[in-house]
Amino acid sequence: MWRGLLARAAVFWAIRGRLGRLCDLVDQPPVRTVLLSRLEEAVQRYAMRDWDDDVVVRQVAADFARALESVAAWPELDLAARTLLGELRDLVEEACCENPFAAVFAPIESQARQLYGSAWRPARLSLAHTRSHPRRSDVKQDPYALTAMTPWPPDPAAAEIELQIWSDGFGPAAYAAVPMLLTHECVCHVPARQDRAKNDSQFAEGFLDWAAYHFFRIWAGKVDPQFASATRQHAERLKQVLTGQPASSESQARLLGHHAAEDLQTWFEYEHAMTEQESRTQVARLAVELNKADRPLVTKDHFVSLLGLPMPPEVARLLTAWLAGDVPAEELLDVRLEQ
């Protein structure tokens, strides 16, 4: 199982600079059928053999390179598609067995560590296999056949982020979504100081998730400029999938938390004459500071539930004092108003 995931991910890592364009290309059924089925055939052919990982990766990459060359010869392809396939073939030949999941995780963990400073809890990445799509979806509608979690409570010495992958649905779009999933875990859960975890928390899964997307847009070009375009594209598509799920407590919490962050951003712009970028930065900064506060999760959820337009006067007063540096963010959590 590991060799199969490694071989697929090694190919995707090698072509990450063109991965977004490949995802768009495989929306064409004939191309998808040939390219992805050829890759899967190569994985099945070599992953079970008693070979070293690097040999398996090289053989899978060689087979996929031949498939790219074959499809590129189709007369019905336009010049742009044929050129792209040629570029992909050249890139695939550079595939190697260095861990392509750790390569994504390390720079994201580094950015999160700088963001949280002394409040950061060291983190490590592990992989697990799931037997089905995490949302029981069809990969044609939801190609993101993986999820991530940070077991609670995290070890004070080193939190473990577990990337859970359904290998049968692990394609280029899923790999392109890995950076956003890891950013969510690093921003929202690894450094969290609270009494418990809760999948339907407006704060942890909504308000903080909004902040994670904010930071990801900033970090993407820094952590890997080659991969940035594809990862930003698929981070947004993943968000649409997650917020568009049938009504559930988890999707509702995500939407409510995002709406609260957007309302707060608007309030900063209107009441404090901030630009869009300035207001987004302040919302994200507040989310991080509240995440550092060692307070019950229900208290943080209550605060998020108070954020809306028009802003309650007491909340507005404290937010203004926080902006001025007169009160710490944690003091905002003491507000108790009837909802």
Residue frames as qw, qx, qy, qz and C-alpha x, y, z in Angstrom:
[[0.000, 0.886, 0.464, 0.000, 0.00, 0.00, 0.00],
 [0.304, -0.802, 0.100, 0.505, 2.80, 2.40, 0.91],
 [0.414, -0.171, 0.581, 0.679, 4.70, 1.72, -2.29],
 [0.237, 0.608, 0.667, 0.359, 1.58, 2.37, -4.35],
 [0.112, -0.952, -0.251, 0.135, 0.97, 5.72, -2.63],
 [0.443, -0.613, 0.301, 0.581, 4.66, 6.57, -2.80],
 [0.438, 0.114, 0.634, 0.628, 4.85, 5.88, -6.53],
 [0.138, 0.794, 0.530, 0.264, 1.77, 7.95, -7.34],
 [0.256, -0.934, -0.100, 0.226, 2.85, 10.82, -5.11],
 [0.528, -0.404, 0.392, 0.636, 6.42, 10.73, -6.46],
 [0.358, 0.407, 0.597, 0.591, 5.05, 11.16, -9.98],
 [0.051, -0.901, -0.403, -0.156, 2.77, 14.01, -8.87],
 [0.444, -0.777, 0.068, 0.440, 5.63, 15.67, -6.98],
 [0.529, -0.105, 0.476, 0.695, 7.88, 15.49, -10.04],
 [0.165, 0.455, 0.558, 0.674, 5.24, 17.19, -12.23],
 [0.163, -0.661, -0.565, 0.465, 3.89, 19.56, -9.55],
 [0.076, -0.390, 0.143, 0.906, 4.74, 22.59, -11.66],
 [0.311, 0.030, -0.580, -0.752, 2.23, 21.39, -14.26],
 [0.013, 0.218, 0.950, -0.224, -0.14, 19.49, -11.97],
 [0.316, 0.487, 0.376, -0.722, -2.93, 22.06, -12.15],
 [0.433, 0.451, -0.420, -0.658, -2.88, 21.97, -15.92],
 [0.184, 0.070, -0.971, -0.136, -2.87, 18.17, -15.87],
 [0.187, 0.343, 0.779, -0.490, -5.96, 18.20, -13.63],
 [0.433, 0.537, 0.050, -0.723, -7.71, 20.44, -16.13],
 [0.337, 0.372, -0.722, -0.475, -6.61, 18.22, -19.00],
 [0.061, -0.044, -0.996, 0.046, -7.91, 15.03, -17.41],
 [0.439, 0.358, 0.430, -0.703, -11.37, 16.59, -17.33],
 [0.582, 0.395, -0.448, -0.552, -11.44, 15.41, -20.95],
 [0.902, -0.148, 0.293, -0.279, -12.73, 11.80, -20.63],
 [0.905, 0.366, -0.184, 0.117, -10.46, 10.15, -23.22],
 [0.303, 0.645, -0.517, 0.474, -7.35, 11.68, -21.69],
 [0.527, -0.492, 0.477, -0.502, -8.43, 10.85, -18.15],
 [0.975, 0.003, 0.095, -0.198, -9.19, 7.26, -19.09],
 [0.819, 0.426, -0.274, 0.271, -5.83, 6.69, -20.72],
 [0.217, 0.647, -0.477, 0.554, -3.49, 8.69, -18.50],
 [0.479, -0.486, 0.486, -0.546, -4.83, 7.87, -15.07],
 [0.976, -0.026, 0.090, -0.197, -5.62, 4.27, -15.93],
 [0.750, 0.467, -0.365, 0.294, -2.08, 3.82, -17.29],
 [0.021, -0.607, 0.550, -0.574, -0.64, 5.27, -14.10],
 [0.747, -0.314, 0.363, -0.461, -2.79, 2.98, -11.99],
 [0.967, 0.214, -0.134, -0.028, -1.83, -0.03, -14.11],
 [0.499, 0.560, -0.502, 0.432, 1.84, 0.76, -13.56],
 [0.344, -0.524, 0.517, -0.583, 1.31, 1.10, -9.81],
 [0.907, -0.121, 0.223, -0.336, -0.48, -2.25, -9.65],
 [0.864, 0.408, -0.281, 0.092, 2.18, -3.85, -11.81],
 [0.512, 0.473, -0.498, 0.516, 5.18, -2.86, -9.70],
 [0.353, -0.636, 0.318, -0.608, 4.06, -1.99, -6.16],
 [0.913, -0.300, 0.128, -0.245, 3.64, -5.62, -5.08],
 [0.831, 0.365, -0.340, 0.247, 7.08, -6.70, -6.26],
 [0.749, -0.584, -0.047, 0.310, 9.85, -7.32, -3.80],
 [0.556, 0.493, 0.009, 0.669, 11.90, -4.38, -5.00],
 [0.314, -0.293, -0.299, 0.852, 13.36, -1.33, -3.30],
 [0.177, 0.786, 0.422, -0.414, 11.15, 1.74, -3.22],
 [0.030, 0.669, -0.318, -0.671, 13.36, 3.65, -5.63],
 [0.131, -0.052, 0.874, 0.465, 13.16, 0.86, -8.22],
 [0.179, 0.592, 0.782, -0.083, 9.36, 0.80, -7.98],
 [0.101, 0.815, 0.151, -0.551, 9.15, 4.57, -8.40],
 [0.047, -0.490, 0.575, 0.653, 11.47, 4.54, -11.41],
 [0.152, 0.162, 0.919, 0.326, 9.51, 1.77, -13.13],
 [0.161, 0.725, 0.627, -0.235, 6.13, 3.44, -12.51],
 [0.037, 0.774, -0.085, -0.626, 7.51, 6.77, -13.75],
 [0.121, -0.281, 0.741, 0.598, 8.94, 5.15, -16.88],
 [0.175, 0.417, 0.878, 0.159, 5.61, 3.48, -17.73],
 [0.107, 0.821, 0.422, -0.368, 3.73, 6.74, -17.16],
 [0.065, -0.623, 0.352, 0.696, 6.21, 8.65, -19.32],
 [0.138, 0.023, 0.854, 0.501, 5.53, 6.22, -22.16],
 [0.131, 0.647, 0.748, -0.069, 1.79, 6.73, -21.70],
 [0.018, 0.801, 0.095, -0.590, 2.22, 10.49, -21.89],
 [0.089, -0.399, 0.614, 0.675, 4.22, 10.13, -25.09],
 [0.157, 0.278, 0.904, 0.283, 1.58, 7.85, -26.58],
 [0.106, 0.775, 0.573, -0.245, -1.33, 10.17, -25.77],
 [0.073, -0.695, 0.146, 0.700, 0.62, 13.17, -27.05],
 [0.142, -0.133, 0.753, 0.629, 0.62, 11.54, -30.49],
 [0.305, 0.576, 0.747, -0.131, -3.17, 11.56, -30.74],
 [0.241, 0.299, 0.412, 0.826, -4.11, 13.64, -33.82],
 [0.209, -0.766, -0.516, -0.321, -7.24, 15.07, -32.13],
 [0.504, -0.626, -0.260, 0.535, -5.21, 16.83, -29.42],
 [0.231, 0.962, 0.029, 0.144, -4.60, 20.54, -29.86],
 [0.553, 0.547, -0.374, 0.505, -1.09, 22.00, -29.80],
 [0.282, -0.659, 0.387, -0.580, -1.38, 23.27, -26.21],
 [0.900, -0.293, 0.203, -0.250, -2.34, 19.83, -24.88],
 [0.918, 0.283, -0.147, 0.237, 0.37, 18.12, -26.89],
 [0.280, 0.665, -0.397, 0.567, 2.98, 20.58, -25.61],
 [0.555, -0.574, 0.349, -0.491, 1.84, 20.05, -22.01],
 [0.989, -0.102, 0.077, -0.073, 2.10, 16.27, -22.31],
 [0.733, 0.466, -0.277, 0.410, 5.61, 16.62, -23.66],
 [0.049, -0.671, 0.424, -0.606, 6.59, 18.79, -20.71],
 [0.796, -0.405, 0.246, -0.376, 5.03, 16.30, -18.30],
 [0.971, 0.158, -0.135, 0.118, 6.98, 13.45, -19.87],
 [0.468, 0.563, -0.403, 0.549, 10.27, 15.27, -19.34],
 [0.339, -0.592, 0.394, -0.616, 9.37, 16.04, -15.72],
 [0.938, -0.219, 0.040, -0.265, 8.22, 12.50, -14.92],
 [0.831, 0.323, -0.356, 0.280, 11.62, 11.18, -15.87],
 [0.154, 0.535, -0.504, 0.660, 13.02, 13.05, -12.84],
 [0.755, -0.498, -0.071, -0.420, 10.73, 11.25, -10.35],
 [0.351, 0.343, -0.784, 0.381, 12.55, 9.78, -7.35],
 [0.605, -0.408, -0.683, -0.024, 11.61, 7.99, -4.13],
 [0.125, 0.089, -0.451, 0.879, 12.27, 10.84, -1.69],
 [0.006, 0.514, 0.802, -0.305, 9.17, 11.09, 0.52],
 [0.055, 0.385, 0.379, 0.840, 6.82, 13.38, -1.46],
 [0.425, -0.758, -0.465, -0.172, 4.52, 13.84, 1.54],
 [0.596, -0.555, -0.152, 0.560, 7.29, 14.97, 3.88],
 [0.385, 0.119, 0.256, 0.879, 8.47, 17.36, 1.16],
 [0.173, -0.653, -0.409, -0.614, 5.10, 19.11, 1.32],
 [0.597, -0.703, -0.385, 0.040, 4.79, 19.00, 5.10],
 [0.654, -0.226, -0.184, 0.698, 8.22, 20.32, 6.17],
 [0.192, 0.221, 0.068, 0.954, 7.97, 23.88, 4.80],
 [0.418, -0.613, -0.382, -0.552, 4.36, 24.26, 5.99],
 [0.724, -0.532, -0.368, 0.240, 5.33, 23.14, 9.49],
 [0.515, -0.039, -0.099, 0.851, 8.17, 25.66, 9.37],
 [0.072, -0.446, -0.219, -0.865, 5.82, 28.52, 8.47],
 [0.606, -0.627, -0.394, -0.292, 3.36, 27.55, 11.21],
 [0.715, -0.335, -0.324, 0.521, 6.20, 27.34, 13.74],
 [0.285, 0.137, -0.015, 0.949, 7.22, 30.91, 12.89],
 [0.312, -0.546, -0.360, -0.689, 3.59, 32.06, 13.12],
 [0.709, -0.607, -0.318, -0.165, 3.00, 30.64, 16.61],
 [0.088, 0.725, -0.496, 0.469, 6.46, 31.22, 18.03],
 [0.045, -0.312, 0.831, -0.459, 6.87, 29.95, 21.59],
 [0.690, 0.041, 0.384, -0.612, 3.29, 28.64, 21.56],
 [0.693, 0.361, -0.513, -0.355, 4.14, 26.13, 18.81],
 [0.788, -0.270, 0.537, -0.132, 4.04, 22.43, 19.59],
 [0.003, 0.430, -0.792, -0.434, 6.45, 20.42, 17.36],
 [0.815, 0.277, 0.218, -0.459, 4.60, 18.29, 14.84],
 [0.201, -0.276, 0.871, 0.353, 5.30, 15.17, 12.82],
 [0.661, 0.273, -0.224, -0.662, 3.42, 13.63, 9.90],
 [0.368, -0.081, 0.926, 0.012, 2.15, 10.08, 9.55],
 [0.465, 0.140, -0.505, -0.713, 0.14, 8.39, 6.80],
 [0.456, 0.085, 0.824, -0.325, -2.79, 6.02, 7.11],
 [0.158, -0.055, -0.767, -0.620, -4.94, 4.18, 4.58],
 [0.524, 0.167, 0.450, -0.704, -8.73, 4.36, 4.62],
 [0.372, 0.149, 0.902, 0.162, -10.99, 1.81, 3.00],
 [0.256, 0.718, 0.613, 0.208, -13.32, 4.30, 1.36],
 [0.174, 0.569, 0.101, 0.797, -13.68, 7.94, 0.38],
 [0.184, -0.108, -0.599, 0.771, -13.72, 10.04, 3.59],
 [0.364, 0.199, 0.200, -0.888, -17.01, 11.66, 2.56],
 [0.519, 0.276, 0.806, -0.065, -18.47, 8.60, 0.83],
 [0.386, 0.727, -0.026, -0.568, -18.40, 10.59, -2.40],
 [0.830, 0.445, 0.254, 0.219, -17.85, 9.81, -6.05],
 [0.532, -0.390, 0.208, 0.722, -14.35, 10.92, -7.04],
 [0.310, 0.474, 0.487, 0.665, -15.79, 12.50, -10.19],
 [0.200, -0.870, -0.280, -0.352, -17.64, 15.01, -7.99],
 [0.465, -0.843, 0.256, -0.085, -15.17, 15.02, -5.09],
 [0.796, 0.427, -0.375, 0.209, -11.66, 14.07, -6.23],
 [0.028, -0.653, 0.557, -0.512, -10.21, 14.84, -2.77],
 [0.883, -0.207, -0.391, -0.157, -10.17, 11.28, -1.46],
 [0.591, 0.030, -0.534, 0.603, -8.20, 12.07, 1.67],
 [0.370, -0.867, -0.126, -0.311, -8.47, 13.92, 4.95],
 [0.442, 0.335, -0.561, 0.615, -6.24, 14.84, 7.87],
 [0.613, -0.721, -0.225, -0.233, -6.58, 14.85, 11.62],
 [0.191, 0.504, -0.620, 0.570, -4.56, 15.65, 14.72],
 [0.612, -0.378, -0.693, 0.044, -5.44, 13.15, 17.48],
 [0.233, -0.663, 0.181, -0.688, -6.60, 14.81, 20.69],
 [0.125, -0.965, 0.117, 0.198, -5.13, 15.57, 23.07],
 [0.674, 0.631, -0.316, 0.218, -1.88, 16.10, 21.20],
 [0.815, -0.245, -0.217, 0.478, 1.36, 15.01, 22.83],
 [0.183, -0.956, 0.014, 0.230, 2.93, 18.09, 24.47],
 [0.518, -0.464, 0.495, 0.521, 6.29, 17.06, 23.07],
 [0.026, 0.223, -0.657, -0.720, 5.19, 16.53, 19.46],
 [0.662, 0.346, 0.333, -0.575, 1.72, 16.50, 17.94],
 [0.340, -0.028, 0.851, 0.399, 1.07, 13.91, 15.23],
 [0.529, 0.433, -0.068, -0.726, -0.80, 14.90, 12.09],
 [0.507, 0.054, 0.852, 0.116, -2.29, 11.86, 10.40],
 [0.391, 0.374, -0.383, -0.749, -2.95, 12.11, 6.67],
 [0.587, 0.145, 0.774, -0.188, -5.64, 9.53, 5.83],
 [0.276, 0.423, -0.524, -0.685, -5.75, 8.51, 2.17],
 [0.825, 0.264, 0.450, -0.218, -8.13, 6.33, 0.19],
 [0.343, -0.391, 0.640, 0.565, -5.61, 4.97, -2.28],
 [0.433, 0.420, 0.751, 0.267, -8.17, 3.96, -4.92],
 [0.198, 0.906, 0.363, 0.092, -9.14, 7.61, -5.33],
 [0.426, -0.713, 0.141, 0.538, -5.71, 9.17, -4.89],
 [0.629, 0.574, 0.315, 0.419, -5.14, 11.19, -8.03],
 [0.431, 0.288, -0.027, 0.855, -3.46, 14.49, -8.99],
 [0.274, -0.688, -0.150, -0.655, -6.23, 16.68, -7.51],
 [0.785, -0.580, -0.215, 0.013, -6.00, 14.88, -4.17],
 [0.732, -0.095, -0.118, 0.665, -2.24, 15.41, -4.03],
 [0.188, 0.479, 0.081, 0.854, -2.68, 19.08, -4.88],
 [0.493, -0.709, -0.196, -0.464, -5.02, 19.41, -1.89],
 [0.786, -0.241, -0.421, 0.383, -2.50, 17.96, 0.59],
 [0.336, 0.200, -0.253, 0.885, -0.82, 21.33, 1.37],
 [0.364, -0.464, -0.063, -0.805, -4.13, 22.96, 2.35],
 [0.823, -0.400, -0.376, -0.148, -5.14, 20.00, 4.53],
 [0.714, -0.106, -0.375, 0.582, -1.80, 20.15, 6.33],
 [0.093, 0.348, -0.117, 0.926, -2.03, 23.92, 6.71],
 [0.598, -0.525, -0.235, -0.558, -5.43, 23.52, 8.36],
 [0.847, -0.350, -0.365, 0.164, -4.01, 21.05, 10.86],
 [0.573, 0.061, -0.261, 0.775, -0.96, 23.20, 11.58],
 [0.063, -0.376, 0.027, -0.924, -2.88, 26.46, 12.01],
 [0.616, -0.431, -0.200, -0.629, -6.00, 25.13, 13.69],
 [0.903, -0.339, -0.200, -0.174, -5.11, 22.07, 15.77],
 [0.754, 0.153, -0.420, 0.481, -1.42, 21.47, 16.46],
 [0.244, 0.231, -0.405, 0.850, -0.93, 24.59, 18.64],
 [0.465, -0.580, -0.341, -0.575, -4.49, 24.70, 20.04],
 [0.124, 0.088, -0.727, 0.670, -4.85, 25.33, 23.77],
 [0.615, -0.218, -0.079, -0.754, -8.25, 24.13, 24.88],
 [0.572, -0.262, 0.667, -0.400, -9.96, 21.32, 26.75],
 [0.679, 0.191, 0.709, -0.019, -11.07, 19.13, 23.85],
 [0.003, -0.139, 0.626, 0.767, -11.52, 18.73, 20.10],
 [0.464, 0.485, 0.609, -0.423, -14.87, 19.00, 18.38],
 [0.370, 0.179, 0.673, 0.615, -15.61, 18.49, 14.69],
 [0.045, 0.753, 0.549, 0.360, -18.58, 20.86, 14.79],
 [0.376, -0.614, -0.211, 0.661, -16.77, 23.73, 16.51],
 [0.331, 0.917, 0.206, 0.091, -17.47, 27.11, 14.89],
 [0.216, -0.897, 0.347, 0.167, -14.13, 28.32, 16.22],
 [0.540, -0.408, 0.680, 0.281, -11.80, 25.38, 15.48],
 [0.527, 0.235, 0.743, 0.339, -13.33, 24.21, 12.19],
 [0.296, 0.832, 0.440, 0.165, -14.75, 27.50, 10.94],
 [0.083, -0.991, 0.073, 0.072, -13.18, 30.72, 12.23],
 [0.484, -0.597, 0.551, 0.325, -9.69, 29.21, 12.43],
 [0.674, 0.270, 0.605, 0.326, -10.17, 27.44, 9.10],
 [0.316, 0.928, 0.173, 0.090, -10.81, 30.85, 7.54],
 [0.245, -0.879, 0.377, 0.157, -7.50, 31.98, 9.03],
 [0.693, -0.193, 0.625, 0.304, -5.77, 28.85, 7.70],
 [0.597, 0.617, 0.429, 0.281, -6.89, 29.73, 4.17],
 [0.047, 0.996, -0.072, -0.005, -5.64, 33.28, 4.68],
 [0.430, -0.689, 0.540, 0.221, -2.20, 32.07, 5.72],
 [0.747, 0.118, 0.597, 0.269, -2.10, 29.43, 2.99],
 [0.491, 0.833, 0.205, 0.151, -2.56, 32.08, 0.31],
 [0.090, -0.937, 0.337, 0.009, 0.45, 33.88, 1.77],
 [0.581, -0.498, 0.633, 0.112, 2.59, 30.79, 2.28],
 [0.884, 0.337, 0.323, -0.015, 1.94, 28.87, -0.95],
 [0.577, 0.783, -0.163, 0.168, 4.46, 30.77, -3.05],
 [0.169, -0.784, 0.560, -0.208, 7.06, 30.66, -0.28],
 [0.735, -0.293, 0.600, -0.119, 6.90, 26.96, 0.55],
 [0.561, 0.042, 0.726, 0.396, 7.05, 25.78, -3.08],
 [0.252, 0.533, -0.143, -0.795, 6.76, 28.22, -5.99],
 [0.151, 0.115, -0.850, -0.491, 6.46, 25.37, -8.48],
 [0.128, -0.353, -0.926, 0.040, 3.46, 23.91, -6.67],
 [0.065, 0.269, 0.377, -0.884, 1.82, 27.20, -5.64],
 [0.399, 0.091, -0.342, -0.846, -0.57, 27.63, -8.57],
 [0.540, -0.146, -0.784, -0.267, -2.03, 24.11, -8.35],
 [0.317, -0.264, -0.773, 0.483, -2.26, 24.12, -4.56],
 [0.160, 0.208, 0.224, -0.939, -4.04, 27.48, -4.43],
 [0.486, 0.018, -0.504, -0.714, -6.47, 26.34, -7.11],
 [0.587, -0.188, -0.778, -0.119, -7.31, 23.09, -5.37],
 [0.137, -0.160, -0.639, 0.739, -7.46, 24.65, -1.91],
 [0.369, 0.131, 0.044, -0.919, -10.37, 26.75, -3.17],
 [0.621, -0.007, -0.611, -0.490, -12.01, 23.79, -4.87],
 [0.412, -0.126, -0.846, 0.314, -11.63, 21.74, -1.69],
 [0.097, 0.144, 0.449, -0.876, -13.30, 24.53, 0.29],
 [0.539, 0.070, -0.261, -0.798, -16.23, 24.50, -2.11],
 [0.598, -0.056, -0.786, -0.147, -16.55, 20.73, -1.67],
 [0.306, -0.142, -0.766, 0.547, -16.39, 20.88, 2.13],
 [0.196, 0.203, 0.326, -0.902, -18.82, 23.79, 2.50],
 [0.548, 0.128, -0.363, -0.742, -21.16, 22.32, -0.11],
 [0.161, -0.017, -0.983, 0.086, -21.68, 19.01, 1.66],
 [0.458, -0.551, -0.590, -0.373, -25.24, 17.98, 2.61],
 [0.352, -0.725, 0.171, -0.567, -26.32, 19.73, 5.80],
 [0.802, -0.197, -0.490, 0.279, -24.33, 18.35, 8.71],
 [0.483, -0.849, -0.092, 0.196, -23.04, 19.72, 11.98],
 [0.644, -0.270, 0.264, 0.665, -19.50, 19.83, 10.58],
 [0.335, 0.420, 0.429, 0.726, -20.38, 21.73, 7.39],
 [0.200, -0.886, -0.348, -0.232, -22.64, 24.10, 9.30],
 [0.581, -0.707, -0.001, 0.403, -19.89, 24.89, 11.80],
 [0.558, -0.020, 0.343, 0.755, -17.46, 25.57, 8.96],
 [0.138, 0.641, 0.451, 0.606, -19.90, 27.91, 7.23],
 [0.368, -0.889, -0.271, -0.041, -20.85, 29.76, 10.43],
 [0.627, -0.542, 0.100, 0.550, -17.22, 30.24, 11.38],
 [0.446, 0.197, 0.404, 0.774, -16.34, 31.51, 7.90],
 [0.038, -0.790, -0.427, -0.438, -19.31, 33.90, 7.95],
 [0.502, -0.819, -0.157, 0.231, -18.24, 35.22, 11.36],
 [0.586, -0.286, 0.244, 0.718, -14.73, 35.89, 10.04],
 [0.271, 0.445, 0.473, 0.710, -16.11, 37.66, 6.96],
 [0.231, -0.878, -0.369, -0.200, -18.41, 39.83, 9.09],
 [0.571, -0.688, -0.001, 0.448, -15.52, 40.75, 11.37],
 [0.513, 0.032, 0.361, 0.778, -13.40, 41.63, 8.33],
 [0.071, 0.684, 0.461, 0.561, -16.18, 43.90, 7.04],
 [0.421, -0.867, -0.258, 0.072, -16.53, 45.54, 10.47],
 [0.600, -0.426, 0.141, 0.662, -12.80, 46.31, 10.57],
 [0.361, 0.289, 0.442, 0.769, -13.02, 47.88, 7.12],
 [0.117, -0.767, -0.442, -0.451, -16.07, 50.02, 7.95],
 [0.513, -0.836, -0.189, 0.040, -15.38, 51.01, 11.56],
 [0.583, -0.631, 0.237, 0.454, -11.59, 51.31, 11.39],
 [0.420, 0.846, -0.177, -0.276, -11.09, 52.33, 7.75],
 [0.528, -0.392, 0.699, 0.280, -8.88, 49.33, 6.97],
 [0.448, 0.412, -0.596, -0.525, -8.08, 48.05, 3.52],
 [0.935, -0.008, -0.198, -0.293, -9.18, 44.54, 2.61],
 [0.713, 0.271, -0.558, 0.326, -5.68, 43.19, 3.22],
 [0.015, -0.397, 0.545, -0.738, -5.34, 44.98, 6.55],
 [0.704, -0.233, 0.185, -0.645, -8.70, 43.70, 7.77],
 [0.930, 0.087, -0.344, -0.097, -7.97, 40.12, 6.71],
 [0.481, 0.366, -0.611, 0.511, -4.64, 40.29, 8.53],
 [0.274, -0.356, 0.475, -0.757, -6.31, 41.45, 11.74],
 [0.875, -0.118, -0.027, -0.468, -8.97, 38.72, 11.62],
 [0.859, 0.201, -0.448, 0.144, -6.28, 36.07, 11.12],
 [0.226, 0.420, -0.585, 0.656, -4.14, 37.57, 13.91],
 [0.561, -0.323, 0.313, -0.695, -7.09, 37.47, 16.31],
 [0.943, 0.005, -0.222, -0.249, -7.80, 33.83, 15.40],
 [0.678, 0.293, -0.556, 0.382, -4.21, 32.84, 16.18],
 [0.038, -0.401, 0.523, -0.751, -4.17, 34.73, 19.48],
 [0.746, -0.227, 0.158, -0.606, -7.44, 33.13, 20.58],
 [0.914, 0.126, -0.383, -0.050, -6.10, 29.72, 19.59],
 [0.421, 0.366, -0.620, 0.552, -3.16, 30.26, 21.95],
 [0.411, -0.432, 0.329, -0.732, -5.50, 31.04, 24.86],
 [0.229, -0.010, -0.961, 0.157, -5.85, 28.10, 27.23],
 [0.457, 0.063, 0.325, -0.826, -9.62, 28.38, 27.53],
 [0.545, 0.227, 0.795, -0.142, -12.51, 25.90, 27.02],
 [0.161, 0.133, 0.697, 0.686, -13.55, 25.36, 23.42],
 [0.020, -0.715, -0.696, -0.057, -17.17, 26.19, 24.28],
 [0.187, -0.773, -0.135, 0.591, -16.01, 29.66, 25.36],
 [0.177, -0.314, 0.513, 0.779, -14.27, 30.22, 22.04],
 [0.079, 0.397, 0.818, 0.409, -17.31, 28.96, 20.14],
 [0.073, -0.797, -0.532, 0.277, -19.52, 31.36, 22.11],
 [0.159, -0.628, 0.137, 0.750, -17.33, 34.31, 21.14],
 [0.124, -0.028, 0.707, 0.696, -17.46, 33.38, 17.45],
 [0.022, 0.582, 0.802, 0.130, -21.26, 33.13, 17.67],
 [0.098, -0.794, -0.316, 0.510, -21.36, 36.80, 18.77],
 [0.202, -0.360, 0.403, 0.817, -19.53, 38.07, 15.68],
 [0.292, 0.560, 0.719, 0.290, -22.06, 39.47, 13.26],
 [0.056, 0.076, 0.114, 0.989, -23.38, 42.68, 11.78],
 [0.011, 0.860, -0.252, 0.443, -24.40, 44.86, 13.45],
 [0.541, 0.162, -0.685, 0.461, -21.62, 44.08, 15.93],
 [0.546, -0.710, -0.442, 0.057, -22.84, 43.93, 19.56],
 [0.014, -0.936, 0.147, -0.318, -21.67, 47.12, 21.34],
 [0.653, -0.663, 0.366, 0.012, -19.69, 45.33, 24.05],
 [0.865, 0.101, 0.343, 0.353, -17.94, 43.13, 21.46],
 [0.454, 0.782, 0.087, 0.417, -17.21, 46.21, 19.35],
 [0.284, -0.917, 0.221, -0.169, -15.77, 48.04, 22.37],
 [0.764, -0.455, 0.428, 0.163, -13.43, 45.18, 23.25],
 [0.791, 0.377, 0.296, 0.381, -12.36, 44.63, 19.65],
 [0.231, 0.907, -0.047, 0.350, -11.42, 48.31, 19.38],
 [0.484, -0.794, 0.359, -0.079, -9.48, 48.07, 22.65],
 [0.879, -0.104, 0.392, 0.251, -7.72, 44.93, 21.37],
 [0.631, 0.654, 0.145, 0.391, -6.72, 46.70, 18.15],
 [0.016, -0.926, 0.192, -0.325, -5.28, 49.54, 20.21],
 [0.579, 0.261, -0.653, 0.413, -3.27, 47.06, 22.29],
 [0.325, -0.492, 0.341, -0.732, -5.17, 47.96, 25.46],
 [0.794, -0.205, 0.427, -0.380, -6.54, 44.46, 26.17],
 [0.163, -0.283, 0.911, 0.254, -5.30, 40.96, 25.29],
 [0.480, -0.003, -0.638, -0.603, -7.31, 38.83, 22.88],
 [0.303, -0.180, -0.916, 0.193, -8.17, 36.44, 25.69],
 [0.123, 0.238, 0.476, -0.838, -10.25, 39.13, 27.36],
 [0.464, 0.090, -0.370, -0.800, -12.69, 39.04, 24.45],
 [0.450, -0.100, -0.878, -0.127, -13.60, 35.51, 25.50],
 [0.078, -0.222, -0.721, 0.652, -15.12, 36.85, 28.71],
 [0.367, 0.022, -0.133, -0.921, -17.99, 38.56, 26.87],
 [0.090, 0.285, 0.948, -0.112, -21.32, 37.01, 27.76],
 [0.358, 0.168, -0.066, -0.916, -24.31, 38.21, 25.78],
 [0.650, 0.301, 0.628, -0.305, -27.65, 36.67, 25.01],
 [0.177, -0.100, 0.729, 0.653, -27.61, 35.30, 21.47]]
